[in-house]
Amino acid sequence: MNNVAALLSVIGIGLQAIVCFVVAEGPISGFHLGLFGAASLAYLASLILALRTSLWVSALLIAVLSLLLDLTAFYSVFIAPTSSTEALSLLVVPLVKLLGIVPFGLIVGVLVRVFGGKAA
């Protein structure tokens, strides 16, 4: 399962690279680099958890939830925007991932490890 979490994390970082450097208009600037860095932090945390610890449940949960949130934001911004402010989700989603999904994944992973016995 560590490999699945690591693969999903790499896919998520690739999605962020596409959003920040391919789909975005204009020349690449410091804003694009900062957005890429901020949006990739949750995936980096998941990748580190998958490769360096035994908290594979945390790594998998963080990667899956982050990828679902990013795909939803990508769809709402680039494929089917409903308002002119949809692009703001590209700024809000990294904060939600870093301040919500990563701690939630860590808490769930630790609880599964403590109460799950040998299975976790």
TORKOL-4160 file (C-alpha; in steps of 0.2 Angstrom, whole numbers, padded with zeros to 4 digits, m for minus):
120
<pt num="1" X="0000" Y="0000" Z="0000"/>
<pt num="2" X="0015" Y="0011" Z="0002"/>
<pt num="3" X="0018" Y="0010" Z="m0016"/>
<pt num="4" X="0000" Y="0015" Z="m0020"/>
<pt num="5" X="0001" Y="0030" Z="m0009"/>
<pt num="6" X="0018" Y="0035" Z="m0017"/>
<pt num="7" X="0011" Y="0033" Z="m0034"/>
<pt num="8" X="m0005" Y="0044" Z="m0030"/>
<pt num="9" X="0007" Y="0057" Z="m0023"/>
<pt num="10" X="0017" Y="0058" Z="m0038"/>
<pt num="11" X="0001" Y="0059" Z="m0049"/>
<pt num="12" X="m0005" Y="0073" Z="m0038"/>
<pt num="13" X="0012" Y="0083" Z="m0040"/>
<pt num="14" X="0010" Y="0080" Z="m0059"/>
<pt num="15" X="m0007" Y="0087" Z="m0059"/>
<pt num="16" X="m0001" Y="0102" Z="m0050"/>
<pt num="17" X="0013" Y="0105" Z="m0062"/>
<pt num="18" X="0000" Y="0104" Z="m0076"/>
<pt num="19" X="m0011" Y="0117" Z="m0068"/>
<pt num="20" X="0003" Y="0129" Z="m0064"/>
<pt num="21" X="0014" Y="0127" Z="m0079"/>
<pt num="22" X="0004" Y="0121" Z="m0094"/>
<pt num="23" X="m0014" Y="0126" Z="m0092"/>
<pt num="24" X="m0010" Y="0143" Z="m0084"/>
<pt num="25" X="m0009" Y="0158" Z="m0096"/>
<pt num="26" X="0006" Y="0169" Z="m0097"/>
<pt num="27" X="0024" Y="0167" Z="m0093"/>
<pt num="28" X="0030" Y="0157" Z="m0078"/>
<pt num="29" X="0032" Y="0169" Z="m0064"/>
<pt num="30" X="0036" Y="0168" Z="m0045"/>
<pt num="31" X="0017" Y="0166" Z="m0042"/>
<pt num="32" X="0016" Y="0150" Z="m0052"/>
<pt num="33" X="0031" Y="0143" Z="m0043"/>
<pt num="34" X="0024" Y="0148" Z="m0026"/>
<pt num="35" X="0007" Y="0141" Z="m0031"/>
<pt num="36" X="0015" Y="0124" Z="m0037"/>
<pt num="37" X="0025" Y="0123" Z="m0021"/>
<pt num="38" X="0010" Y="0127" Z="m0009"/>
<pt num="39" X="m0002" Y="0115" Z="m0019"/>
<pt num="40" X="0011" Y="0101" Z="m0019"/>
<pt num="41" X="0015" Y="0101" Z="0000"/>
<pt num="42" X="0001" Y="0089" Z="0005"/>
<pt num="43" X="0007" Y="0077" Z="m0009"/>
<pt num="44" X="0025" Y="0079" Z="m0002"/>
<pt num="45" X="0019" Y="0075" Z="0015"/>
<pt num="46" X="0010" Y="0059" Z="0009"/>
<pt num="47" X="0025" Y="0054" Z="m0001"/>
<pt num="48" X="0037" Y="0056" Z="0014"/>
<pt num="49" X="0024" Y="0046" Z="0025"/>
<pt num="50" X="0023" Y="0032" Z="0012"/>
<pt num="51" X="0042" Y="0030" Z="0009"/>
<pt num="52" X="0049" Y="0034" Z="0026"/>
<pt num="53" X="0036" Y="0028" Z="0039"/>
<pt num="54" X="0025" Y="0014" Z="0043"/>
<pt num="55" X="0009" Y="0026" Z="0043"/>
<pt num="56" X="0004" Y="0020" Z="0026"/>
<pt num="57" X="m0015" Y="0023" Z="0030"/>
<pt num="58" X="m0011" Y="0041" Z="0033"/>
<pt num="59" X="m0001" Y="0042" Z="0017"/>
<pt num="60" X="m0015" Y="0034" Z="0007"/>
<pt num="61" X="m0029" Y="0044" Z="0015"/>
<pt num="62" X="m0020" Y="0061" Z="0012"/>
<pt num="63" X="m0015" Y="0056" Z="m0006"/>
<pt num="64" X="m0033" Y="0051" Z="m0010"/>
<pt num="65" X="m0042" Y="0065" Z="m0002"/>
<pt num="66" X="m0030" Y="0078" Z="m0009"/>
<pt num="67" X="m0031" Y="0071" Z="m0027"/>
<pt num="68" X="m0051" Y="0071" Z="m0026"/>
<pt num="69" X="m0051" Y="0089" Z="m0020"/>
<pt num="70" X="m0038" Y="0094" Z="m0033"/>
<pt num="71" X="m0048" Y="0086" Z="m0047"/>
<pt num="72" X="m0064" Y="0094" Z="m0041"/>
<pt num="73" X="m0055" Y="0111" Z="m0041"/>
<pt num="74" X="m0048" Y="0107" Z="m0058"/>
<pt num="75" X="m0065" Y="0103" Z="m0065"/>
<pt num="76" X="m0073" Y="0118" Z="m0058"/>
<pt num="77" X="m0060" Y="0130" Z="m0064"/>
<pt num="78" X="m0055" Y="0124" Z="m0081"/>
<pt num="79" X="m0068" Y="0112" Z="m0087"/>
<pt num="80" X="m0085" Y="0119" Z="m0081"/>
<pt num="81" X="m0083" Y="0135" Z="m0072"/>
<pt num="82" X="m0100" Y="0142" Z="m0065"/>
<pt num="83" X="m0094" Y="0159" Z="m0060"/>
<pt num="84" X="m0079" Y="0171" Z="m0062"/>
<pt num="85" X="m0073" Y="0168" Z="m0045"/>
<pt num="86" X="m0070" Y="0149" Z="m0047"/>
<pt num="87" X="m0051" Y="0152" Z="m0050"/>
<pt num="88" X="m0050" Y="0157" Z="m0031"/>
<pt num="89" X="m0052" Y="0139" Z="m0027"/>
<pt num="90" X="m0034" Y="0137" Z="m0034"/>
<pt num="91" X="m0028" Y="0147" Z="m0019"/>
<pt num="92" X="m0040" Y="0140" Z="m0006"/>
<pt num="93" X="m0038" Y="0122" Z="m0010"/>
<pt num="94" X="m0019" Y="0121" Z="m0005"/>
<pt num="95" X="m0024" Y="0128" Z="0012"/>
<pt num="96" X="m0038" Y="0116" Z="0015"/>
<pt num="97" X="m0026" Y="0102" Z="0010"/>
<pt num="98" X="m0012" Y="0108" Z="0022"/>
<pt num="99" X="m0023" Y="0113" Z="0037"/>
<pt num="100" X="m0037" Y="0100" Z="0035"/>
<pt num="101" X="m0033" Y="0085" Z="0025"/>
<pt num="102" X="m0015" Y="0082" Z="0031"/>
<pt num="103" X="m0019" Y="0083" Z="0050"/>
<pt num="104" X="m0035" Y="0073" Z="0047"/>
<pt num="105" X="m0025" Y="0059" Z="0038"/>
<pt num="106" X="m0012" Y="0059" Z="0052"/>
<pt num="107" X="m0024" Y="0058" Z="0066"/>
<pt num="108" X="m0034" Y="0043" Z="0057"/>
<pt num="109" X="m0017" Y="0034" Z="0053"/>
<pt num="110" X="m0011" Y="0035" Z="0071"/>
<pt num="111" X="m0028" Y="0029" Z="0077"/>
<pt num="112" X="m0028" Y="0015" Z="0065"/>
<pt num="113" X="m0011" Y="0010" Z="0070"/>
<pt num="114" X="m0015" Y="0011" Z="0089"/>
<pt num="115" X="m0031" Y="0002" Z="0089"/>
<pt num="116" X="m0029" Y="m0008" Z="0073"/>
<pt num="117" X="m0016" Y="m0020" Z="0080"/>
<pt num="118" X="m0006" Y="m0030" Z="0067"/>
<pt num="119" X="m0016" Y="m0025" Z="0052"/>
<pt num="120" X="m0010" Y="m0007" Z="0051"/>
